[in-house]
Amino acid sequence: MTDIIRLTAAQTAEKIASGELTAVEVTEAHLARIDAVDEKVHAYLHVDREGALAQARAVDAKRAAGEVLGPLAGVPLAMKDIFTTEGVPTTVGSKILEGWIPPYDSTVTKRLKAADVVILGKTNMDEFAMGSSTENSAYGPTGNPWDLTRIPGGSGGGSAAALASYQAPLALGTDTGGSIRQPAAVTGTVGVKPTYGGVSRYGMVAFSSSLDQGGPCARTVLDAALLHEVIGGHDPLDSTSIDGPVPPVVEAARSGDVRGMRIGVITELGGDGYQAGVVQRFEESVELLRELGAEIVEISCPSFVYALAAYYLIAPSECSSNLARFDAMRYGMRVGDDGTKSAEEVTSLTREAGFGAEVKRRIILGTYALSSGYYDAYYGSAQKVRTLITRDFARAFETVDVLVSPTTPTTAFPLGERVDDPLAMYLVDLCTIPVNLAGNAAMSLPCGLAPEDGLPVGLQIIAPALKDDRLYRVGAAVEAAFVKKWGHPLLEEAPQL
């Protein structure tokens, strides 16, 4: 079992295609790993044991019949519990949808099934993807496999923790302000936020519609690229979906050549407030890129200093609109319906019982920002700042191919440390939020361990919209250089559960 679960997704697919392993053997190995460690990690909210084994048996039958298999056929995947999956509970980490079983698949789910990817189950997350630590889940927090007393990031901490604890070789996440990249950084894994519209949002429960983006999570850059290729592409069911081909991400990940590229270091995403070990590893990564043949230049994006404030007006405003559908009338939890209360009272009681504190906080903030007399002062002004941030990116990309920064200002902090301090929690997303406001593509990948605490540090790479392949080209180069320099993949140093 140990050998199987430590294979990359690409290696696993090759062994299944060659007949060296069966999809059932691979699935059973990961289910056994979940049984062994997830009680401590709590990466999963629901494990679809029978469904996963049925999918695996179907893959083995296709191979036995001589059918041509896809590049990830038979490879297991952990899915963030925000994508609807027919016949499997989808809670979005909230009590208000506890026990809800969708009657349909999201587009991403359909594409995974069509590619014969085996879906192991649904992973833990901050309720409605609102949070940076997975502590806002109605079903309890997830631990970071490097140190179970620390956060695994959020909102997609369950998916990242499943990867870091070898409970799955692939995972799906969503990124509204950094919810793929930030968990990847603090767990020593790879996470990619594709260009906005590059992966369908149909069937992905909405938090902030102009910011939400699904994307791949993995332990290597190539694995992330292979998954990106499967889930990406135009979807007529999503009005924001880009009608164009998926960028050549797999080809770029196999190339990993940065010679001649111009790479910009963002001035505003560094300095005071950044952990010393994070800064040290980031500077080493920049020097590594220089050694690999890239030209390094300093880039100023002055509007980035307003990104956090703009985000926490735009995202809550959109969430207050999107979550209005949870009214106890159509689906989900219903409280107080005893025949004596009005529909308004039932809705109020249900929302009081069903939504957690952070969700309520953001709904109230967003409703206020959209209210008469305040719309222009708050929401309207935030959208103007968003335009300025987009223009800063556009100017930067006139002179450089990609931008780089630390993914997070610090390594993983202890569980409970920031629960009662929302502003401190929001600062975790300082480096990732500008990308979502502009709709660009970005990746986080491991760039070493912070000397002071031995925890993973993430390098963020940002590419222009529709140039997602540049992420994989630079990411693969950094990853290969790390392996060559230190002789082993970073994750092998992770504490054993």
RALINKA-V32823 format. One record per backbone hydrogen bond with DSSP energy under -1.0 kcal/mol. NH is the residue of the N-H (numbers start at 1). CO is the residue of the C=O. If there is no record, write none. Layout:
nh=NH co=CO
nh=NH co=CO
This chain:
nh=5 co=1
nh=6 co=2
nh=7 co=4
nh=12 co=8
nh=13 co=9
nh=14 co=10
nh=15 co=11
nh=16 co=12
nh=17 co=13
nh=18 co=14
nh=20 co=15
nh=21 co=15
nh=26 co=22
nh=27 co=23
nh=28 co=24
nh=29 co=25
nh=30 co=26
nh=31 co=27
nh=32 co=28
nh=33 co=29
nh=34 co=30
nh=35 co=31
nh=36 co=32
nh=37 co=33
nh=38 co=34
nh=40 co=37
nh=41 co=37
nh=42 co=38
nh=45 co=122
nh=46 co=122
nh=48 co=120
nh=49 co=47
nh=52 co=48
nh=53 co=49
nh=54 co=50
nh=55 co=51
nh=56 co=52
nh=57 co=53
nh=58 co=54
nh=59 co=55
nh=60 co=56
nh=61 co=57
nh=62 co=58
nh=63 co=59
nh=64 co=60
nh=65 co=61
nh=66 co=63
nh=67 co=62
nh=73 co=70
nh=74 co=116
nh=75 co=72
nh=77 co=118
nh=78 co=170
nh=79 co=121
nh=81 co=123
nh=82 co=80
nh=83 co=80
nh=84 co=203
nh=87 co=102
nh=88 co=85
nh=90 co=100
nh=92 co=81
nh=94 co=91
nh=96 co=354
nh=98 co=95
nh=100 co=97
nh=106 co=84
nh=107 co=202
nh=110 co=106
nh=111 co=107
nh=112 co=108
nh=113 co=109
nh=114 co=110
nh=115 co=111
nh=116 co=113
nh=117 co=112
nh=118 co=75
nh=120 co=77
nh=122 co=46
nh=123 co=79
nh=124 co=43
nh=126 co=155
nh=128 co=92
nh=129 co=126
nh=130 co=127
nh=138 co=93
nh=140 co=137
nh=143 co=41
nh=144 co=150
nh=147 co=144
nh=150 co=147
nh=151 co=413
nh=156 co=179
nh=158 co=124
nh=160 co=156
nh=161 co=157
nh=162 co=158
nh=163 co=159
nh=164 co=160
nh=165 co=161
nh=166 co=163
nh=167 co=162
nh=171 co=217
nh=172 co=78
nh=173 co=215
nh=175 co=213
nh=182 co=178
nh=184 co=180
nh=185 co=181
nh=186 co=182
nh=187 co=183
nh=189 co=184
nh=190 co=218
nh=191 co=444
nh=192 co=216
nh=193 co=442
nh=196 co=439
nh=198 co=195
nh=204 co=201
nh=205 co=82
nh=211 co=208
nh=212 co=208
nh=215 co=173
nh=217 co=171
nh=218 co=190
nh=224 co=220
nh=225 co=221
nh=226 co=222
nh=227 co=223
nh=228 co=224
nh=229 co=225
nh=230 co=226
nh=231 co=227
nh=232 co=228
nh=233 co=198
nh=238 co=235
nh=241 co=238
nh=242 co=197
nh=244 co=242
nh=249 co=247
nh=252 co=248
nh=253 co=249
nh=254 co=250
nh=255 co=251
nh=256 co=252
nh=260 co=293
nh=261 co=258
nh=263 co=295
nh=264 co=402
nh=265 co=297
nh=266 co=404
nh=267 co=299
nh=274 co=271
nh=275 co=409
nh=279 co=275
nh=280 co=276
nh=281 co=277
nh=282 co=278
nh=283 co=279
nh=284 co=280
nh=285 co=281
nh=286 co=282
nh=287 co=283
nh=288 co=284
nh=289 co=285
nh=290 co=286
nh=291 co=287
nh=292 co=288
nh=293 co=290
nh=294 co=289
nh=295 co=261
nh=297 co=263
nh=299 co=265
nh=304 co=301
nh=305 co=302
nh=306 co=303
nh=307 co=304
nh=310 co=306
nh=311 co=307
nh=312 co=308
nh=313 co=310
nh=314 co=310
nh=315 co=311
nh=317 co=313
nh=318 co=314
nh=319 co=315
nh=320 co=316
nh=321 co=317
nh=322 co=318
nh=323 co=319
nh=324 co=321
nh=325 co=322
nh=326 co=323
nh=327 co=325
nh=333 co=96
nh=338 co=336
nh=346 co=342
nh=347 co=343
nh=348 co=344
nh=349 co=345
nh=350 co=346
nh=351 co=347
nh=352 co=348
nh=353 co=349
nh=354 co=350
nh=355 co=351
nh=360 co=356
nh=361 co=357
nh=362 co=358
nh=363 co=359
nh=364 co=360
nh=365 co=361
nh=366 co=362
nh=367 co=363
nh=368 co=364
nh=369 co=365
nh=370 co=366
nh=371 co=368
nh=374 co=371
nh=375 co=371
nh=378 co=374
nh=380 co=375
nh=382 co=378
nh=383 co=379
nh=384 co=380
nh=385 co=381
nh=386 co=382
nh=387 co=383
nh=388 co=384
nh=389 co=385
nh=390 co=386
nh=391 co=387
nh=392 co=388
nh=393 co=389
nh=394 co=390
nh=395 co=391
nh=396 co=392
nh=397 co=393
nh=399 co=396
nh=400 co=396
nh=401 co=262
nh=402 co=262
nh=403 co=462
nh=404 co=264
nh=405 co=460
nh=407 co=458
nh=415 co=149
nh=417 co=414
nh=421 co=418
nh=425 co=421
nh=426 co=422
nh=427 co=423
nh=428 co=425
nh=429 co=426
nh=430 co=427
nh=433 co=429
nh=437 co=433
nh=438 co=434
nh=439 co=435
nh=440 co=435
nh=441 co=463
nh=442 co=193
nh=443 co=461
nh=444 co=191
nh=445 co=459
nh=447 co=457
nh=450 co=455
nh=454 co=450
nh=457 co=448
nh=459 co=445
nh=460 co=405
nh=461 co=443
nh=462 co=403
nh=463 co=441
nh=467 co=464
nh=470 co=467
nh=471 co=468
nh=472 co=468
nh=473 co=469
nh=474 co=470
nh=475 co=471
nh=476 co=472
nh=477 co=473
nh=478 co=474
nh=479 co=475
nh=480 co=476
nh=481 co=477
nh=482 co=478
nh=483 co=479
nh=484 co=480
nh=485 co=481
nh=486 co=482
nh=487 co=483
nh=492 co=489
nh=493 co=490
nh=494 co=491
